[in-house]
Structure formats: structure tokens, C-alpha cells
Amino acid sequence: MPRRKIPSFSSLLAFESAARHLSFKQASIDLNITQAAISRQIKLLEIYLGVELFIRVHRAVKLTPEGYAFYLDISKSFDGIEASAAKIVSSSDSKSITIGVMSSFASLFLAPRIGHFTKMYPEISLYIVTLDTSPTPQDVELDMYIAMGACRDTGYESTRLFNETIYPVCSPEYLNNHGPISSIKELNDHQLLTTDDNHWKHLPYEPIDWKVWLKEYNITHKNNNGLCYSNYTIMINTALSGHGICLGWHHLVIDYINKGLLVRPVGEYKTTSRDHHLFIKKRTNDKNISLFKEWIIEESKLLLDEFRH
């Protein structure tokens, strides 16, 4: 049987939500992705179909005749899918999934996004185990965990999510008061926030601090007696309050950047080979774990797309 010739499901979801609300902004809230991501998905759909679906006017959008007709068909199809899925879900038992993650990942990456998953799958219970060290199956009985590096347990299989990308960030207030910063050499003249040895000593990889990051550009880090932290989330809160510049891990700070709460004072960044992976306990058919895996992979793709743009 030949493959169905249909647009990507992500594009269809973005279009249906934007058409239902007649708002790209509301669609972004509905799907818990950025407004720019909604625009890109709809643009891809318009290119695929060869027609414009929306008329873009000042602070609003309207459906074209082709867009309205397409929305009616898509809406009926989605209603059918939703009803069929609800019927299947209601006949299956709910199951709790135990996920191990570092506390910074839980608070800065998962927390802003997990509501999207629970809205899609309210029947699935999640138990999120937060740790100050990189999670391993030995910490607690985990169905899955998210960590950097290779799998350290043969009982788990690995799926790559995204790479480690690091760049300086600060609040707009700090940059207004102490900027602009024309080159990374000038960073040494500013209040640099950093994590201390305690933050890294229980982690199975080498630390990346200002000394390591600046060395990539042949710049020696000057010890300016800056503020030092053992907790990454508290350091980010200090940067948000306008008290200095810190190194931002892209997956942990992108939401603050999109909201305008943090900015990148310079354009340089460092990407390492320490990719983040999702590790899943090897088992037979577990629908709920498969659904979470698909969701986190899609969230990771959006993360990479946001960095490219």
C-alpha cells in the first residue's frame, strides 16, 4: 500500500489551532510552542499546498477561502481522531511513569513544558524524581531518565534528544546599565556569575565554567571575585535579577530568552559532544512510555529549531 500523501502532523496541528482561534499567539499558547514556531509550521503547510491559508493583517489573521475550506475538513478529521482516541484510552488502565532528571532540568526545561503533555494525556500519571547529580537507574527504580553522555546501564536503551550548547546570558536591565558589550574580551570587565566545584564534583563529566568557555576563544579568564553558586537554578535567578552575566545552557534558558527576560550580550556560543539522551528501561509494549518518548522528542526538535533561528 503506497504511503499517504499528507502534510506533516505538526503543521496540521498548528494550522487547526491558529484557524480555530484566528490567532497565531493563541495557537502558540494552546500548543505550548513559540509564536515563531507556529508561523513556520503554517508557512511549510502553505508551501506544501501551494496556496495561502491566512491573510495577515495588522495584529490579526483571517482565513482565505481555501484556508476556511481546509479548516472545515481538518476540524472534522481531528474530531474523529479525538473521539476514537478517547474511546481507546477509556478502556485502558492508567499507569504512572517514573522519570529521573537533574533538578535544573526539571525546573527550567520540564516545568514550563510538562503541562502540554498532561493536557494531551491526562490519563497518564508522571512521577518526576529530581536529583542534584546526573540520574542513574541505581538512584531509584526509574522507567526512564534524561542525562548527558552514553548509556551506563545495559538494561536501558538510548535515544538522542539534543546537544549541549552554551552561551552567555544576562538580563536586559543589566545590559542597559552596564553595556553594550562589543566583544567577548569585554566580558572579563563584568560581573561574571559561575558555578563552583561542588556543582560539578558529582557529575560524570568535566566542568564548563568561564575559564573553559573563554579558552575556546583564546581569552584568559580573569578572576574578578564574582558571585559563585553550587546551584545552577539559583545562579539563573541572580542573572534574572540583573546582578551579572552567567553561562546559559540553551535548553535551560531559551524560555527566558523568548520571553525577553534574558538576552545574549554576545553572539558566540560553544557546542560540545555531550549530547542529552533519553534512557528507557528495556521492556515490551508500554504505550504510556512510548507516548512520553514521542512527546519529548518533538519538544527537543523545537528546541533545536529555535536555536537555528
Helices and strands as residue ranges (DSSP letters): H 9-21, H 24-31, H 35-49, E 54-57, E 60-63, H 65-90, E 96-102, H 103-105, I 106-110, H 111-120, E 125-131, E 144-148, E 156-162, E 165-169, H 172-178, G 184-189, E 194-195, H 197-200, H 210-215, E 228-229, H 232-240, E 246-249, H 250-258, E 270-271, E 276-281, H 287-308
